[in-house]
Amino acid sequence: MNEHGYIRSVHRHLPPEMHKWKVHDNYAGGVPDCWYAGPAGNIWVEYKWIKSLPKRGTTVIKPNLSAQQLAWLIKMSGHSISCACIIGCPEGGIVLTGKDDWLDGISRNMLSLTPAKGIASWLTQICMEMETDDYNQSAAPKEKHFK
């Protein structure tokens, strides 16, 4: 699998009434891979793919964001626009919803892996179900595991 295949595996579980846009923009650098929207909210997501998780628990997994991608995510989240970076791997997905995680990453010991169906459930909650707050990021699956 690769990044494109991982995105498809998430999209496969999204409800048809939820708007999803796989962005392909050759003119504006840094725009995230996907935009999701519904009556309850919207979120921009940059996807990254790693072939495998590190073996050592202390190893930090940092998203390989370009300077333009990082600047875009930080700027938009600063405007209260929901943004996330999702790192996919064969074992599941890692959802990073804040500047500190985008910059510093997360150690293998601290991460919570969520299956593609769970990632889709989280996106669906944000866009279709959840009560939105100022930043619309409070539903990140840090503690809750979706099945």
N, C-alpha and C positions, 0 to 999 in steps of 0.2 A: 504494500500500500504506500501511497504518497500523500502529500497535502491535499491534492485535488480529490483523491479517493476518500480521504478522511472527511472532507467537507460534505461530499455526497452521502457518506454514512450518517452524518448528523441530519442533513436535509431530508433524508428518507423518512425520518420520524416526526417531522414537523407537520402540523395540521394544514390542509390545503388552503384554508381561509386566512392563514398567516402570510403576510407579504415577506418574501425573501428575495434579495437581490445579490447575485454574485457579481461583484464589481470588477470590471476590466477597463481600467482607465489608463490610456497611454499618454495622457497629457498632464495630469495632475499627480505628482509623485506623493507617495505616503498614504493614499486613501486606503482604508482597510479593505479586506477581502470581501466582506459581506455586510449588508444592512438588513435588519429584520424589523418589522413594524406590525402593529396591530392596535386595537382600540385602547389598550391599557398602557402602551408605551412603545419605545423603539430602542434599538441598540446597534452600534457598529462593532464588528468583530474582526480582528486580525488573527488569522490562523497560522500556526507554525507546526511543522512536523519533525519529530525526531525518530530515528530508526529503532532506538531502544533506550530504556531508562538506565542511568548509571548504576553500577553494582553497589558502590559505597553509599551509605545513607547520608554522609556529610557532603557529598558532591552537590553543588548548586546547579540547578537547571535554570538557565536564563534564556528568555526568548531572543532569538536572533533577529531583532528588529533593526531595520535600517534607521539612520538618523531622521529621515523624513517620516517614516512610520511612527517612530517614537514621538516626534514633535507633533504630529497630527493627533495621536491619541491623548497626549498631555494637554494640548490646546483645547480640543473638543471636550474632554472631561472637565476642564476648567470652566467651560461654559455650561456645565450641568447637563451635558449630553452623555448618555450612557455609552461606555466603551469597554471592551475587554480584549484580552489576548488569550486565545485558547491554544495550548500546545497539545497536539495529538501525538499519540504513540500507539504501538500495538496493544498495550495494556489498558488504554483508555485515554481520557483527556484531563488536562490540568487547566483550570479556569483562573486567570489572573485579571483582577478588576481594578487595580490601582497603580498609580505611578511608581510606588516603591517596589512592587512586584515586577513591573515592567523593566525597571532599571536594575534591580538587584537579583531578581529571580527568587527561587525557593529551593530549599534543600530537599533532597530525596526523602529524608525522614519526615519532613513537615507537610508534604503534599498529600492531597486527597485526589485519587483517580476516580473519574466519573465515566461510565460507558457512554457511547455516542447517543443512545436513547435518553440517558439522563441529561446530557448536554442539551438535547432537543427539548426536554421537559423544562429545563431552566429557562431557555430562550422563550418557550411558549408561555411560561409564567410571567415573564417580563412584558411580553407583547400582548398577551391575550387575557391574562387572569389577575395578575397581582395589582394591589393598590400601589400606585407609584409614590415614591418619596421624591425629594429634591433631586437626587442623583440616579434613582432607579437602579441602584447597584446592590441594594441590601439583600437581594435574594440569591447572591452567589453561593454555589454549593460548597461552602467551606466546611460546614459541619454536617449538613444534611446530605445524605446519599440517595440519589434517585435511582430507581430501578427500571 
